[in-house]
Amino acid sequence: MFTTVDIRKLQDRLDEITNKTEVIESEEVAELEEAGGYIGQMNDPIMYKGKEIDVDRLDYDMQDISDGIYEINAPAYYTDGTEVDDADMAELEELPELNDYIMQDYMDRQAPQAEAVEDTVDEASPEEVTNSGREEDEATRAGRLDRDNIKLGDVKTGIESVLSELLKDKDEWYGRYEEMENELRAEDPGITDAAMQQAIYDMDDDIVSYVNIDDIEDKIEALERLMKTADADGNDIVQTAEFGVGDTVPQEELMRDIKAAIKQNHPEVYSKLFMYDIDESAGATESIAQEGDAELDELKGMLGRSGVMGFTQ
């Protein structure tokens, strides 16, 4: 069943789209229809191994609608009354046509419940909607921070895991580079350094040509500097994650890797160090209208598949 937050998000997005209806070009309409997935195809037979699946007798459990994760409960039947073999059930769940059917069927089943929740939201006061229907605000997240009392030892395992992977990447890069040098010198003992570099560049190696060793070494330097700071606290850890390297791309990579390692190895201190989840930014909670493209695509699909609030073909 949709939550109040789900309905409010759908309402906000629908308001944005509705206000722009008159200027939507045909390409944008096509995009919305494509995002809707299996629109208009609910009556098409779903065939598997030459026989039609009996969708009327299909029983499934939806586990995560946003990721399209569900489980079909055995037995499943063909329209001739025979059962799908147990050995074929896993393959059946991967069938694209059945996947699309289940997504739309689930959304269609939820639509009446969604409308009931929508009525409840509309009856609530603006203050109730603001306080209970939105994601946690910045003050709530900031209130959890406690960087002064987090020490390096509290996250040492996580930081060491990131550093270890970077050192492996560095060794792999230099090891491969040395192999290529040796191969080229064996072919041409008098090759110059400039010619060597050009030849290695031209070889288009999977490791040397596509891994930026400077970025790796910058990250290693930043983490080793942090590990050598005896009195480092949460502020130093976050500072390293945010500004340990100068360039934007490796900076974002380092932040993501550190956050992921701490969340995995030290989940109890994660919210004391970081306000936002991995790959989440401050803009994600300032306004529903500013949420990430991934969620927008998901909402488009939900609207298109279910026909909730008028979004039918």
C-alpha positions, 0 to 999 in steps of 0.5 A, a space after each residue: 500500500 502507498 504511504 502518505 509520503 508516496 502519495 504526496 510525491 506523486 501529487 507534487 510530481 503530477 502538479 509539475 507535469 500538469 502545469 506544463 501539459 500545454 507545452 509538452 512536445 510529442 517526444 516528451 509524451 513518448 518518453 512518459 509512455 515508455 517510462 510507463 512500461 507495459 501500458 496497453 498490453 495487459 491483454 497480450 498472452 504471456 507465452 513460456 515454452 510454447 504455452 500461455 501462462 494463466 495470469 488469473 491464477 498467478 500468485 506473487 509477493 511484491 517485495 520492492 516495487 521500486 526495484 521490480 523485485 517480486 517472488 512468484 509463489 508456486 505453483 504457477 499454471 498454464 492456461 491448459 491447467 498444467 503446472 509450470 515445473 518447479 525447475 522452470 520457476 526461476 527462469 519464468 520470473 526473469 521473463 520480461 513480459 511477465 515482469 511487466 505484467 506483474 508490475 502493472 498488475 500490482 500498481 493497478 491493485 494499489 490504485 484504489 488504496 492510493 486514492 483512499 490515502 490521497 483523500 486522507 492527505 487532502 484532509 490533513 492540515 498543511 502543517 501535518 503534511 509538511 511535518 509528516 509527509 516529507 522526508 527528514 529535514 536538514 535540522 533532523 539530520 544535522 541533529 544526529 551529527 557528532 563528529 567531535 566525539 568520533 575518533 579515527 579508531 571508530 572507523 579504522 577498519 573501514 578506512 583501512 579497507 579503502 586504502 587496501 583496495 587503492 594500494 592493490 590498484 596501484 600495484 596492479 597498474 605499475 605491475 602492468 606498466 612494467 610488463 609493457 615496458 619489458 615487452 617493448 624493450 625486448 622488441 626494440 632495446 634502443 627505444 627512447 622514453 618518449 617512444 616508449 610512452 607513445 607505444 604504451 599509449 597506442 597499445 590501449 591496455 585495459 589497465 594502464 590506459 583506462 586507470 588514472 594512476 595519479 588519481 589513485 596516488 592522490 587518494 592514497 596520499 590523502 588516506 595515509 595522511 589521515 591515518 598518521 594524524 594521531 588525534 584525528 576526529 570525525 571532522 578530519 575524517 569528513 574533511 578527508 572524504 570531501 577535500 582529500 583530493 583536488 580534482 572533482 571526479 576522484 574527490 567524489 569517488 573518494 567520498 563515495 568509497 569512504 562513506 560506503 566502507 564506513 556504512 558497511 563496517 561501522 553503521 552505528 557511527 555513519 549518521 554521526 559523520 554524514 548527513 546524507 546517504 551514499 550518492 545523496 546530496 543536500 539538494 535531495 531533501 530541500 524540495 520534492 521538486 528537486 529530487 534526483 533523476 532516478 526517483 523522477 524516472 521511477 515516479 513516471 513509471 509508477 504513474 504510467 503503469 498504474 493510471 493513478 490520478 489520471 495518468 492513463 494512455 
